[in-house]
């Protein structure tokens, strides 16, 4: 699946769910609070900025925010909320695109780094983040932990989420560290809407090595944006990497 086929006009127009899901205040506000703190009065750059779920409220906090986005339909939705002067965005691949200026913070939220489907692209993303940062700058990555312990022997699929009107089924290729998430929404009749997104899952230790190759060191890792302890049972993590200060 190509990125342009996944993040198309239909997906972009239905992506935002104001006040619910990933847009719920209890989900969004802690992320914005933490990112504003880490920006420390400097500029912030979001890779895979999407429709501006995080960037728009972060900019309203007074943090200068720029972005990189590959999907023009997703960027079109962002432009209904903020113009180019308020949140400038470069259209391109987050592994290679260059945004003018120097930043104190680069961040990728809600599993964005897993949208890069091969390891070299993910490594290049870390290197690209480092190129944008001032000495002592930080890179923040929010990412899910692969739940392979839930995958029965000999099976390739697991139900990762189930609630009224919605099921998410993940199918794994454990040899290539690939997973496709099949998001299925049901109405009250016989109709269903399906959205499939491919990902390359990354273990925290592999992520740390990618960071080291780009010159970062791990400053902190928590299970969520509020700072909960990261354990072997955590299903996701917020990892903060930092470049060395200037000599």
C-alpha positions as CSV (number, residue, x, y, z in Angstrom):
1,X,0.0,0.0,0.0
2,X,1.3,3.4,-1.0
3,X,1.1,6.3,1.5
4,X,-1.1,8.3,-0.9
5,X,-3.5,5.4,-1.1
6,X,-3.8,5.1,2.7
7,X,-4.0,8.8,3.7
8,X,-6.4,9.8,0.9
9,X,-9.2,12.4,0.8
10,X,-11.8,10.1,2.3
11,X,-9.6,9.3,5.3
12,X,-8.5,13.0,5.8
13,X,-12.1,14.2,5.8
14,X,-13.1,11.6,8.5
15,X,-9.9,11.7,10.5
16,X,-10.9,14.3,13.1
17,X,-13.2,13.3,15.9
18,X,-13.4,16.5,18.0
19,X,-13.8,15.7,21.7
20,X,-13.6,11.9,21.3
21,X,-11.0,9.2,20.7
22,X,-7.5,10.6,20.1
23,X,-9.1,14.1,20.2
24,X,-10.5,13.6,23.7
25,X,-9.2,16.2,26.2
26,X,-7.9,13.6,28.5
27,X,-5.8,12.2,25.6
28,X,-4.7,15.4,23.9
29,X,-4.1,17.9,26.6
30,X,-1.4,15.9,28.5
31,X,0.5,15.5,25.2
32,X,0.3,19.2,24.4
33,X,1.3,20.1,28.0
34,X,4.4,17.8,27.9
35,X,5.5,19.0,24.4
36,X,5.1,22.7,25.4
37,X,7.3,22.0,28.4
38,X,10.0,20.2,26.3
39,X,10.0,23.0,23.7
40,X,11.3,25.2,26.5
41,X,10.3,28.4,24.7
42,X,11.9,27.4,21.4
43,X,10.5,26.3,18.0
44,X,8.9,22.8,17.6
45,X,8.8,20.7,14.4
46,X,6.2,17.9,14.0
47,X,7.0,15.1,11.6
48,X,3.8,13.7,10.0
49,X,1.8,16.7,11.2
50,X,-1.5,15.3,9.7
51,X,-4.6,17.4,10.3
52,X,-2.9,19.3,13.1
53,X,-4.4,17.4,16.1
54,X,-1.4,18.3,18.2
55,X,0.2,21.2,16.3
56,X,-2.8,23.5,16.4
57,X,-3.4,23.5,20.2
58,X,0.4,23.6,20.7
59,X,0.6,26.7,18.6
60,X,-2.2,28.2,20.6
61,X,0.0,27.8,23.7
62,X,2.5,30.2,22.0
63,X,4.9,27.5,20.8
64,X,6.1,28.3,17.2
65,X,5.3,25.1,15.3
66,X,6.2,23.9,11.8
67,X,5.6,20.6,10.2
68,X,6.3,17.9,7.6
69,X,3.4,16.1,5.9
70,X,3.4,13.7,2.9
71,X,-0.4,13.6,2.4
72,X,-1.8,16.6,0.7
73,X,-5.4,15.7,1.7
74,X,-4.4,15.6,5.4
75,X,-2.6,18.9,5.0
76,X,-5.7,20.3,3.4
77,X,-7.7,19.6,6.6
78,X,-5.0,21.3,8.6
79,X,-5.3,24.4,6.5
80,X,-9.0,24.7,7.5
81,X,-7.6,25.3,11.1
82,X,-4.4,27.2,10.6
83,X,-2.8,29.0,7.6
84,X,0.8,28.7,6.3
85,X,1.9,31.7,8.3
86,X,0.7,30.3,11.6
87,X,1.9,26.7,11.0
88,X,4.3,26.4,8.0
89,X,4.4,22.9,6.5
90,X,6.8,21.3,4.0
91,X,5.1,18.6,1.8
92,X,7.4,15.6,1.8
93,X,8.8,12.5,3.5
94,X,9.7,12.9,7.1
95,X,12.8,10.8,6.5
96,X,14.3,13.3,4.1
97,X,12.3,16.6,3.9
98,X,14.1,19.7,5.2
99,X,12.3,22.5,7.0
100,X,14.1,25.9,7.1
101,X,15.4,27.0,10.5
102,X,16.6,25.4,13.7
103,X,14.4,23.8,16.4
104,X,14.5,23.0,20.0
105,X,12.1,20.1,19.6
106,X,11.1,17.5,17.0
107,X,8.2,15.2,17.7
108,X,6.4,12.2,16.2
109,X,3.1,11.3,17.9
110,X,0.5,8.5,17.8
111,X,2.8,5.9,16.2
112,X,3.9,8.1,13.3
113,X,7.4,6.6,13.0
114,X,5.9,3.2,12.2
115,X,4.4,4.6,9.0
116,X,7.9,4.3,7.6
117,X,7.8,0.7,6.4
118,X,11.5,-0.3,6.3
119,X,14.3,0.0,8.8
120,X,16.5,2.3,6.7
121,X,13.7,4.8,6.4
122,X,13.2,4.8,10.2
123,X,16.9,5.3,10.8
124,X,16.9,8.1,8.2
125,X,14.1,9.8,10.1
126,X,16.2,10.0,13.3
127,X,19.0,11.4,11.3
128,X,16.7,14.0,9.7
129,X,15.4,15.0,13.1
130,X,19.0,15.5,14.3
131,X,19.7,17.8,11.3
132,X,16.9,20.1,12.4
133,X,17.8,20.4,16.1
134,X,20.0,22.8,17.9
135,X,22.6,21.3,20.3
136,X,20.8,20.0,23.3
137,X,17.6,19.7,21.3
138,X,15.1,16.9,21.9
139,X,13.3,14.3,19.8
140,X,10.0,12.9,21.3
141,X,8.5,9.7,19.9
142,X,5.1,8.2,21.0
143,X,4.9,4.6,19.9
144,X,3.0,1.4,20.6
145,X,4.7,-1.7,22.0
146,X,4.2,-4.8,19.7
147,X,1.8,-7.1,21.5
148,X,3.2,-10.3,20.0
149,X,2.6,-12.2,23.3
150,X,-1.1,-12.0,22.4
151,X,-0.5,-13.7,19.0
152,X,-1.4,-17.4,19.3
153,X,1.1,-19.9,17.9
154,X,0.6,-20.5,14.2
155,X,-1.8,-17.5,13.9
156,X,-1.1,-14.2,12.1
157,X,-3.9,-12.0,13.5
158,X,-5.0,-10.6,16.9
159,X,-7.9,-8.4,17.9
160,X,-6.1,-5.3,19.3
161,X,-9.2,-3.3,20.2
162,X,-12.9,-4.1,20.4
163,X,-15.8,-1.8,21.5
164,X,-19.4,-1.2,20.4
165,X,-19.4,-0.5,16.7
166,X,-15.7,-0.9,16.2
167,X,-13.1,-3.6,16.0
168,X,-9.4,-3.4,15.1
169,X,-7.7,-6.5,13.8
170,X,-3.9,-6.6,13.4
171,X,-2.3,-9.0,11.0
172,X,1.5,-9.6,11.6
173,X,4.4,-10.6,9.4
174,X,6.8,-11.4,12.2
175,X,9.7,-12.2,9.8
176,X,9.7,-8.6,8.3
177,X,8.3,-6.8,11.4
178,X,5.3,-5.7,9.4
179,X,1.7,-5.3,10.6
180,X,-1.5,-4.2,8.9
181,X,-4.1,-2.7,11.2
182,X,-7.7,-3.4,9.9
183,X,-10.0,-0.8,11.5
184,X,-13.6,-1.8,11.1
185,X,-16.6,0.4,12.0
186,X,-20.1,-1.1,12.0
187,X,-23.4,0.8,11.7
188,X,-26.7,-0.5,13.0
189,X,-27.5,-2.4,9.8
190,X,-25.3,-4.7,7.7
191,X,-22.8,-2.1,6.5
192,X,-19.2,-1.7,7.6
193,X,-16.4,0.8,6.9
194,X,-12.8,-0.5,6.7
195,X,-9.6,1.5,7.0
196,X,-6.3,-0.5,6.6
197,X,-3.0,1.0,7.5
198,X,0.4,-0.7,7.1
199,X,3.2,-0.3,9.7
200,X,6.7,-1.5,10.6
201,X,6.7,-2.1,14.4
202,X,9.8,-1.3,16.4
203,X,10.9,-2.6,19.8
204,X,12.0,0.1,22.3
205,X,15.6,-1.3,22.2
206,X,15.7,-1.0,18.4
207,X,14.4,2.5,18.6
208,X,17.2,3.4,21.1
209,X,19.8,2.1,18.7
210,X,18.4,4.1,15.9
211,X,18.6,7.2,18.1
212,X,22.3,6.4,19.0
213,X,23.2,6.1,15.4
214,X,21.9,9.7,14.9
215,X,23.8,11.0,17.9
216,X,20.9,11.0,20.5
217,X,20.8,9.6,24.0
218,X,17.7,8.4,25.8
219,X,16.7,11.0,28.4
220,X,13.5,9.5,29.6
221,X,10.8,6.9,28.8
222,X,7.3,6.7,30.3
223,X,4.2,4.7,29.6
224,X,2.1,7.8,28.8
225,X,2.3,11.6,28.5
226,X,1.5,12.0,32.2
227,X,4.7,10.3,33.2
228,X,3.5,6.8,34.3
229,X,6.2,4.2,34.8
230,X,7.2,2.2,31.7
231,X,7.1,-1.5,32.5
232,X,7.1,-4.8,30.7
233,X,3.3,-4.6,30.6
234,X,3.1,-1.2,29.0
235,X,1.3,-1.1,25.7
236,X,2.9,2.1,24.5
237,X,5.6,4.6,25.4
238,X,6.7,8.2,25.2
239,X,10.4,8.3,24.7
240,X,12.5,11.6,24.9
241,X,15.9,11.6,23.2
242,X,18.4,14.4,23.4
243,X,21.4,15.6,21.5
244,X,24.5,16.6,23.4
245,X,24.9,20.2,24.4
246,X,27.3,22.4,22.4
247,X,31.0,21.9,23.4
